[in-house]
Amino acid sequence: MTTQKLTGGQMVVDFLIREGVEKVFAIPGHGNTALLDAFVDRADEIELVPAMHEQGAAHMADGYYRASGKIAAICTSIGPGATNTLTGLATAFADSMPMLLITGAVHTYMENRGVLQEIDRPHGNNFPRMVEPVVKRWWQPSRLEQLPVALAQAFNTMHEGRRGPVLVDIPQDLQAEYGDYTPDTGARRPATRATGDPAVIAEAARLLAGAKRPVIVAGGGVIHAEAAAELMAVAEHLGAPVTHSFQGKGAFPADHDLYAWPCGDMGSIPGNGVTRTADVILAVGCRFSDRITSSYRPGVTFDIPNTKLVQIDIDGFEIGRNYPVEVGVVGDAKTSLAALRDVLADLGPALDYRNTDYFAELQDLKAQWEEHLRPMRTTDYLPMTNSRAMVEIRKALPREGILVTDSSNPANQAFNEFPIYGPKTNIVAGGFSGIGFGVPAAIGAQIGAPDTPVLAMVGDGSFLQTGTEIATAAMLGVPLVIVVLNNGGWEAIKDLQISLFGEEREIISGWKNLDGTPYFADITRFAQSLGCSAERVEDPEKLADAIERAFATPGPVIIEAMSAHELPWTEMHPTGWWDITVPAYHGEVRDDYVAQRGF
């Protein structure tokens, strides 16, 4: 390749294009002005997408990847423009999502002088130290010739092993100065996946083949590896019920007869029922966090080590991290499951599982779950319950449509109630569980999958954190639908306070005016003021029709669904246990809590 004279900014733009990056979610500032200028001459090859806040830009890049499988970049200025990305980075890091953050930095010749927006203590140009816990690696080149190497290593780092975000922090003078640039011609990444040790996979196969009550727990690693087909083949061969983590939802279709719904504190009757009575569990790409283990309380969700655990994970650190394993396989989920499938086939024919007592038991547990959910799903109570809203949303969202949630009641209830039928159609801030993820992530997802219907279902608390990002959707005509369940407060926390400590102990979670009357944000008028179509729906019978109209409307549409804000109509459906601490001065309530926890 011919060596060219390019500025650092031009090098970055050329490198992104050569790596196949199509979108850069960005906010301009003085610290990245020289870099952004380099995009002007390549606008037909790579698109800058404007965001309203740097957290939103990071969530957009995250949602874009989750929906499309394509890496996006974020470009922000120095100082607060950079630090505002931290929540978005942490969300991606927790869920192993790759993204490239490019930030402006202090000029190399002015470092450590405390210039505008420099983080200069305990040493100069120190922003990367803030990011360090939530990126796989970071680079801060001090010479122009270091920049292409840093970018190449950044892409290698994002792709290798367990994926995640990276940072390249570029001093302003490097963005603007000329240097010699020779594009890469050779490969820097392996063309194969890391498959588990064949001998260990054979050992796992023998254990699973001899199981009487096998269960599979699918984590986000199954979806990352595009291993849904291999997972189904193993499940059907064994006749194993399949449950999942927050990130694993969609790895197995909800209408398959082996689907067991989720496990954990916000799990389900069948999910927890099969996991705690299993003799062998196969966990794939799953961290065993507190949310799907009922805070590790023995016998509620899992009974390991009485239940033998086979664990497959790309990250060896996760093997045995929270539960001891009988067999641990370090490897890619797709190739390791394919190898396991083949060994199982060599050991014997697939089980005729539909004629077993175990299968009949699973169907009975699933019927119990449906009956448990039925009252909240069918009620005409006003304001509408979240459960009823989800029934209506599912009617209107096509099977291949993408549901985006973030945290709190909408995400928790979608986890254990909302049927999802395929990978990459359920996007949720699983590990970091940040309120405010949903709206910008949905915008990114719709940009990443422009021909797929995308619907964000968030609470009013979430919308008020990052709802200004709908301005981006309005400007670009992004045709997504956002359903805001408006209950006038932090309902999940309000219910938690009341359930744990009593109604008189609720504090700041139910929003109120000075005179004590409830406060409800007017989401509809706010959305309209930013250029979006919007309407308020109070009758749940009209919600599905409103969503169908929204999908037929150009540009973004916000539907404000007035939802229940009083117990028992706001109750979720926990079937496990979650360790929420109780202050020592709460007497018997505290004693009961201590008696239940697993530690």
C-alpha positions in Angstrom: 0.0 0.0 0.0 1.1 3.5 -0.7 2.2 5.7 2.2 0.2 8.9 2.5 0.4 12.1 4.4 -2.7 12.3 6.5 -3.7 14.0 9.7 -4.4 11.9 12.8 -8.1 12.6 12.2 -7.9 11.4 8.6 -6.1 8.3 9.8 -8.9 7.5 12.2 -11.6 7.9 9.6 -9.8 5.8 7.0 -9.1 3.1 9.6 -12.8 2.9 10.7 -13.9 2.7 7.0 -11.4 -0.1 6.3 -12.7 -2.0 9.4 -16.2 -1.8 8.1 -17.5 0.7 10.6 -20.6 2.4 9.2 -21.9 4.5 12.1 -20.2 6.8 14.6 -22.5 8.1 17.3 -21.0 11.5 18.2 -21.3 14.8 20.0 -19.1 17.7 18.9 -16.9 19.7 21.2 -13.7 21.7 21.1 -11.7 18.5 22.0 -12.7 16.5 18.9 -13.3 19.3 16.3 -10.2 18.5 14.3 -11.2 14.8 14.3 -14.8 15.4 13.2 -13.6 17.6 10.4 -12.0 14.6 8.8 -15.4 12.9 8.4 -16.6 15.7 6.1 -14.7 14.4 3.1 -15.7 10.8 3.6 -19.4 11.4 4.4 -20.5 9.0 1.7 -18.5 6.2 3.3 -19.2 6.6 7.0 -22.0 8.3 8.9 -21.9 10.5 11.9 -25.1 10.1 14.0 -25.7 13.0 16.4 -26.7 12.3 20.0 -28.0 14.7 22.6 -25.9 13.3 25.5 -22.7 11.2 25.5 -24.4 8.5 27.7 -27.1 8.3 25.0 -24.4 8.0 22.3 -22.8 5.1 24.1 -26.2 3.3 24.6 -27.0 3.9 20.9 -23.7 2.2 19.8 -24.5 -0.6 22.2 -28.0 -1.1 20.9 -26.7 -0.9 17.3 -24.3 -3.8 17.9 -26.9 -5.9 19.8 -29.3 -5.6 16.9 -26.9 -5.8 13.9 -23.8 -7.5 15.2 -21.7 -4.6 13.7 -19.4 -2.6 15.8 -20.0 1.1 16.0 -17.8 3.9 17.4 -18.6 6.8 19.7 -16.8 10.1 19.3 -16.9 12.7 22.1 -14.9 15.7 23.3 -12.6 16.0 26.2 -13.6 16.4 29.9 -17.3 16.0 30.6 -17.9 14.9 27.0 -15.8 12.0 27.8 -16.8 11.3 31.3 -20.5 11.3 30.4 -19.9 8.0 28.5 -19.0 6.0 31.6 -22.5 4.6 32.3 -22.8 3.5 28.7 -19.4 1.9 28.7 -20.1 0.1 32.0 -23.3 -1.2 30.5 -21.5 -2.6 27.5 -18.7 -4.0 29.6 -21.0 -5.8 31.9 -22.8 -7.4 29.0 -19.7 -8.1 26.9 -20.6 -5.8 24.1 -17.8 -4.4 21.9 -17.7 -0.7 21.0 -15.0 1.8 20.3 -14.9 5.0 22.3 -12.8 7.8 20.7 -12.3 10.8 22.9 -10.4 14.1 22.5 -7.6 14.7 24.9 -5.3 17.5 26.0 -2.6 18.6 23.5 0.6 16.7 24.2 2.5 20.0 24.7 0.0 21.3 27.2 -0.5 18.2 29.3 -0.5 18.5 33.1 -1.1 22.3 33.0 -4.7 22.0 34.1 -6.1 23.3 30.8 -9.8 23.5 30.2 -11.5 20.2 31.0 -8.3 18.3 31.7 -8.4 15.8 34.5 -5.0 16.7 35.9 -4.7 15.0 39.3 -2.9 12.9 40.4 -1.3 13.2 37.0 -2.1 15.0 33.7 -4.5 13.9 31.0 -5.9 11.3 33.3 -9.4 10.5 31.8 -8.4 6.9 30.8 -7.9 6.0 34.5 -11.6 6.7 35.1 -12.5 4.4 32.2 -10.1 1.6 33.1 -12.4 -0.6 35.1 -15.1 -0.7 32.3 -13.0 -1.2 29.2 -11.0 -4.2 28.1 -8.1 -1.9 27.3 -7.3 1.7 26.6 -4.7 3.7 24.5 -3.5 7.3 24.7 -1.0 7.8 21.9 1.5 10.6 22.4 3.0 10.4 18.9 1.2 10.3 15.6 2.9 7.1 14.4 1.4 5.3 17.5 -2.2 6.0 16.3 -2.6 3.4 13.6 -1.1 0.7 15.9 -3.4 1.7 18.7 -6.5 1.5 16.4 -5.4 -1.9 15.1 -4.9 -3.3 18.6 -8.2 -1.8 19.7 -10.2 -3.7 17.1 -8.2 -6.9 17.9 -9.1 -6.4 21.6 -12.8 -5.9 20.9 -13.0 -9.1 18.8 -10.9 -11.5 20.8 -12.3 -13.8 23.4 -15.0 -12.2 25.6 -15.9 -9.1 23.8 -16.2 -5.6 25.3 -15.6 -1.9 24.8 -12.2 -0.1 24.4 -11.0 3.5 24.5 -8.6 5.4 22.3 -8.0 8.8 23.8 -6.5 11.1 21.2 -4.7 14.4 22.0 -6.0 17.3 20.0 -2.7 18.1 18.3 -2.4 14.5 17.0 -5.9 14.9 15.5 -4.7 17.9 13.4 -1.1 17.2 12.4 0.2 15.4 9.4 2.0 12.1 9.6 2.9 9.1 7.4 0.1 6.6 7.1 0.3 3.2 5.5 -2.9 1.1 5.7 -2.7 -2.4 6.9 -2.7 -5.2 4.2 -2.4 -8.3 6.5 -4.9 -9.9 8.9 -4.6 -9.1 12.6 -7.3 -11.5 13.9 -7.7 -15.3 13.8 -10.1 -16.8 11.4 -11.2 -19.6 13.7 -13.1 -19.8 17.0 -11.7 -21.3 20.1 -13.3 -24.7 20.7 -13.2 -26.5 24.0 -10.9 -29.4 24.6 -12.3 -32.5 22.9 -11.5 -34.8 25.8 -13.3 -32.5 28.2 -16.3 -32.1 25.9 -16.5 -35.9 25.7 -16.6 -36.1 29.5 -19.4 -33.5 29.5 -21.3 -35.4 26.9 -21.1 -38.7 28.9 -22.4 -36.9 32.0 -25.3 -35.3 30.2 -26.2 -38.4 28.3 -26.6 -40.2 31.6 -28.8 -37.5 33.2 -32.4 -38.2 34.2 -33.3 -34.6 34.7 -31.0 -32.5 32.6 -31.5 -28.7 32.3 -29.8 -26.1 30.1 -29.2 -22.6 31.3 -28.5 -20.3 28.3 -26.6 -17.0 28.9 -25.8 -14.1 26.7 -22.8 -16.0 25.3 -25.1 -18.2 23.3 -26.4 -15.1 21.4 -22.9 -13.5 21.1 -21.7 -16.7 19.5 -24.7 -17.1 17.2 -25.1 -20.6 18.7 -28.9 -20.8 19.0 -29.2 -23.7 16.5 -26.5 -25.7 18.3 -28.2 -25.1 21.6 -31.5 -26.3 20.3 -29.9 -29.4 18.8 -28.4 -30.4 22.2 -31.6 -29.6 24.1 -33.7 -31.7 21.7 -31.3 -34.6 21.8 -31.4 -34.7 25.6 -35.0 -33.6 26.1 -33.6 -30.9 28.4 -35.8 -27.9 29.5 -34.1 -24.6 28.6 -34.1 -21.7 30.9 -32.0 -18.5 30.6 -30.4 -15.4 32.1 -31.4 -11.8 31.3 -28.9 -11.7 28.5 -29.8 -15.2 27.3 -33.4 -14.5 26.6 -34.0 -15.1 22.9 -31.4 -17.9 22.6 -34.3 -20.4 22.7 -37.8 -19.7 21.3 -40.5 -19.1 23.8 -43.0 -21.3 21.9 -40.8 -24.4 21.8 -42.1 -27.1 24.1 -38.8 -27.4 25.9 -38.8 -23.7 26.8 -38.9 -23.4 30.6 -39.1 -19.6 31.0 -36.4 -17.9 33.1 -35.0 -18.8 36.4 -33.8 -16.7 39.4 -35.5 -14.2 41.7 -37.6 -12.8 38.8 -37.7 -16.3 37.3 -40.8 -18.4 36.7 -42.5 -21.4 38.2 -41.2 -23.8 35.5 -37.7 -22.1 35.3 -37.0 -22.4 39.0 -38.9 -25.7 39.3 -36.6 -27.5 36.8 -33.3 -25.9 37.9 -33.6 -26.7 41.6 -34.5 -30.4 40.9 -32.1 -31.0 38.0 -29.5 -33.8 38.3 -27.2 -32.2 35.7 -27.2 -28.6 34.5 -25.5 -27.4 31.3 -24.7 -23.7 31.5 -23.5 -21.9 28.4 -22.1 -18.4 28.4 -23.7 -17.6 31.7 -22.2 -15.7 34.6 -24.5 -17.1 37.4 -25.2 -13.6 38.7 -27.3 -13.0 41.8 -30.4 -12.3 39.7 -30.7 -15.7 38.2 -29.4 -17.6 41.3 -31.8 -16.1 43.8 -28.7 -14.5 45.4 -27.1 -17.9 45.8 -29.6 -19.0 48.4 -29.3 -22.8 48.3 -32.3 -24.8 47.0 -34.3 -21.8 45.7 -33.1 -21.8 42.1 -30.1 -24.0 42.1 -29.0 -26.9 44.3 -25.3 -27.1 43.2 -23.2 -29.2 44.0 -26.0 -31.8 44.6 -26.8 -30.9 41.0 -23.8 -31.5 38.8 -22.7 -28.5 36.7 -21.3 -28.6 33.2 -20.2 -25.1 32.3 -19.1 -23.8 28.9 -17.7 -20.2 28.7 -15.3 -18.3 26.5 -13.8 -16.7 29.6 -12.1 -19.2 31.8 -12.5 -16.9 34.8 -16.2 -17.6 34.8 -15.7 -21.3 35.0 -16.5 -22.2 38.6 -16.6 -18.6 39.7 -19.9 -18.8 41.6 -20.6 -22.6 41.6 -18.2 -25.6 41.6 -18.2 -27.5 38.3 -18.2 -31.2 37.5 -16.9 -30.4 34.0 -15.7 -27.0 32.9 -15.2 -26.2 29.2 -13.3 -23.1 28.1 -14.4 -22.3 24.5 -16.7 -20.6 22.1 -20.3 -21.4 22.6 -21.1 -22.2 19.0 -18.2 -24.6 18.2 -18.2 -26.1 21.7 -21.9 -26.9 21.5 -21.5 -28.3 18.0 -18.8 -30.6 19.3 -21.0 -31.6 22.2 -23.9 -32.2 19.9 -21.7 -34.5 17.7 -20.4 -36.5 20.7 -23.9 -37.0 22.1 -25.0 -38.3 18.7 -22.2 -40.8 18.8 -23.2 -42.0 22.2 -26.7 -42.8 21.3 -29.9 -41.7 19.6 -31.9 -38.7 20.6 -34.4 -39.2 23.4 -38.1 -39.4 22.6 -38.6 -36.8 25.2 -42.2 -36.0 24.5 -43.3 -39.4 25.9 -41.4 -39.0 29.2 -42.7 -38.1 32.7 -40.1 -35.4 32.9 -41.6 -33.6 29.8 -45.1 -34.0 31.2 -43.9 -32.4 34.4 -42.5 -29.4 32.5 -45.7 -28.9 30.7 -47.6 -28.9 34.0 -45.2 -26.3 35.5 -45.7 -24.1 32.4 -49.5 -24.4 32.7 -49.2 -23.3 36.4 -47.1 -20.3 35.3 -49.7 -19.3 32.7 -52.4 -19.5 35.3 -50.4 -17.6 37.8 -49.9 -14.7 35.3 -53.5 -14.8 33.9 -55.3 -12.5 36.4 -52.9 -9.5 35.9 -52.7 -10.2 32.1 -56.5 -10.2 31.6 -57.7 -7.6 34.0 -59.4 -4.4 32.7 -58.3 -2.5 35.8 -57.4 1.1 35.2 -54.8 2.4 35.1 -53.6 -0.7 33.2 -51.3 -3.2 34.7 -47.9 -3.8 33.1 -48.8 -7.4 32.5 -51.8 -6.4 30.5 -49.8 -3.8 28.6 -47.3 -6.5 27.6 -50.0 -8.8 26.3 -51.2 -6.0 24.0 -47.6 -5.0 23.0 -46.9 -8.7 22.0 -50.0 -8.7 19.9 -48.8 -5.7 17.9 -45.0 -6.5 17.8 -44.2 -8.8 14.9 -42.6 -12.1 15.8 -39.2 -10.9 14.4 -39.6 -7.5 16.0 -37.1 -6.3 18.6 -38.1 -5.4 22.1 -35.8 -3.1 24.0 -36.0 -2.6 27.8 -33.6 -1.4 30.4 -34.2 -1.9 34.1 -36.9 -1.8 36.9 -40.5 -3.1 36.5 -40.7 -3.1 32.7 -37.5 -5.0 32.2 -38.1 -7.4 35.1 -41.6 -8.2 34.0 -40.6 -8.6 30.4 -38.0 -11.0 31.5 -40.5 -13.4 33.0 -43.6 -12.6 31.1 -42.9 -11.4 27.5 -42.5 -14.2 24.9 -39.3 -13.7 22.8 -38.8 -16.0 19.8 -35.3 -15.4 18.5 -31.8 -14.2 19.1 -31.1 -10.4 19.0 -34.8 -9.6 19.4 -34.6 -9.0 23.2 -32.2 -6.1 24.1 -31.8 -5.3 27.8 -29.2 -3.8 30.0 -28.8 -7.1 31.8 -25.6 -6.9 33.9 -25.5 -3.2 34.7 -29.3 -2.8 34.6 -29.1 1.0 34.0 -32.3 3.0 33.9 -32.1 5.2 30.9 -30.6 2.5 28.5 -33.9 1.7 26.7 -34.6 4.8 24.6 -31.1 5.4 23.1 -30.4 1.7 22.8 -33.7 1.3 20.8 -32.6 4.2 18.5 -29.3 2.5 17.9 -31.0 -0.9 17.4 -33.4 0.6 14.8 -30.5 2.3 13.0 -28.7 -1.1 13.0 -31.7 -3.1 11.8 -33.6 -0.6 9.7 -36.0 -3.2 8.2 -37.0 -4.7 11.5 -39.7 -3.2 13.8 -38.2 -2.0 17.0 -40.2 -1.2 20.2 -38.8 0.2 23.4 -40.8 -0.4 26.5 -39.6 1.8 29.4 -41.0 3.4 32.5 -41.5 7.2 32.9 -38.4 7.3 35.2 -36.3 5.8 32.5 -37.7 8.1 29.9 -37.0 11.2 31.9 -33.4 10.2 32.2 -32.5 9.9 28.5 -35.7 10.7 26.7 -34.1 13.8 25.1 -32.5 11.3 22.7 -35.8 11.1 20.8 -34.6 14.4 19.2 -32.0 12.4 17.3 -34.7 10.0 16.2 -36.9 12.9 15.1 -34.1 14.6 13.1 -33.2 11.4 11.4 -36.7 10.0 11.0 -35.9 6.8 12.8 -39.1 4.8 12.6 -39.2 3.2 16.1 -42.0 3.0 18.6 -41.5 3.8 22.3 -44.1 2.8 24.8 -43.7 4.7 28.1 -45.5 3.0 31.0 -46.3 6.2 33.0 -47.0 5.4 36.7 -45.7 8.7 38.2 -42.5 7.5 39.9 -39.9 4.9 40.6 -42.6 2.2 41.1 -40.3 -0.8 41.5 -38.5 0.9 44.4 -41.7 2.3 45.9 -43.2 -1.2 46.0 -39.9 -2.5 47.5 -39.9 0.1 50.2 -43.6 -0.7 51.1 -43.1 -4.4 51.0 -40.0 -4.4 53.1 -40.6 -1.6 55.6 -44.3 -0.6 55.4 -46.3 2.0 53.5 -45.4 4.7 56.0 -41.7 4.2 55.0 -42.0 5.1 51.3 -39.7 8.0 50.5 -39.1 10.0 47.2 -40.0 7.0 45.0 -43.6 8.1 44.4 -43.4 11.6 42.8 -45.5 14.3 44.4 -46.2 18.0 44.0 -45.6 20.4 46.9 -49.3 20.1 47.9 -48.9 16.3 48.1 -50.8 15.4 45.0 -49.3 12.9 42.6 -47.0 14.2 39.9 -47.1 12.8 36.4 -44.9 14.0 33.6 -46.8 14.8 30.4 -44.8 12.5 28.2 -47.0 13.1 25.1 -46.5 16.8 24.9 -42.8 16.5 25.7 -42.4 14.1 22.8 -44.4 16.3 20.5 -42.3 19.3 21.4 -39.2 17.5 20.1 -40.8 16.7 16.8 -42.2 13.2 17.4 -45.6 11.8 16.9 -47.2 10.9 20.2 -50.4 9.9 21.9 -51.6 8.9 25.3 -53.4 5.6 25.8 -55.4 4.9 29.0 -57.5 1.9 27.9 -55.5 -1.3 27.5 -57.9 -2.5 24.8 -56.7 0.4 22.6 -53.0 -0.2 23.1 -52.4 -2.8 20.4 -54.2 -0.7 17.8 -52.1 2.4 18.8 -48.9 0.4 18.4 -50.0 -0.9 15.0 -50.7 2.7 13.9 -47.4 3.7 15.3 -45.5 1.2 13.2 -47.3 2.5 10.1 -46.4 6.1 10.9 -43.1 7.6 9.5 -40.5 8.6 12.1 -40.5 7.9 15.8 -43.7 7.5 17.7 -44.1 7.7 21.5 -47.1 6.1 23.1 -47.7 7.2 26.7 -49.5 4.3 28.4 -50.9 5.3 31.8 -50.1 2.4 34.0 -51.0 1.2 37.5 -49.3 3.0 40.4 -50.7 1.2 43.5 -50.3 -2.2 45.0 -51.4 -4.9 44.4 -51.8 -3.9 40.7 -48.1 -3.0 40.4 -46.9 -6.3 41.8 -44.4 -8.3 39.7 -44.1 -12.1 39.8 -41.0 -13.1 41.7 -40.7 -16.9 42.2 -37.2 -16.8 43.7 -35.4 -14.6 46.2 -33.2 -11.5 45.9 -30.9 -10.2 48.7 -32.2 -6.7 49.4 -30.8 -5.7 52.8 -33.0 -4.7 55.7 -31.7 -2.2 58.3 -30.9 -3.7 61.7 -33.5 -1.5 63.5 -36.4 -3.2 61.7 -36.6 -6.0 64.3 -38.5 -9.1 63.1 -38.4 -8.0 59.5 -34.6 -7.9 59.7 -34.5 -11.2 61.6 -36.5 -12.9 58.8 -34.3 -11.4 56.2 -31.1 -12.7 57.9 -32.6 -16.1 58.3 -33.3 -16.3 54.5 -30.1 -15.1 53.0 -27.6 -17.6 51.7 -24.6 -16.1 53.4 
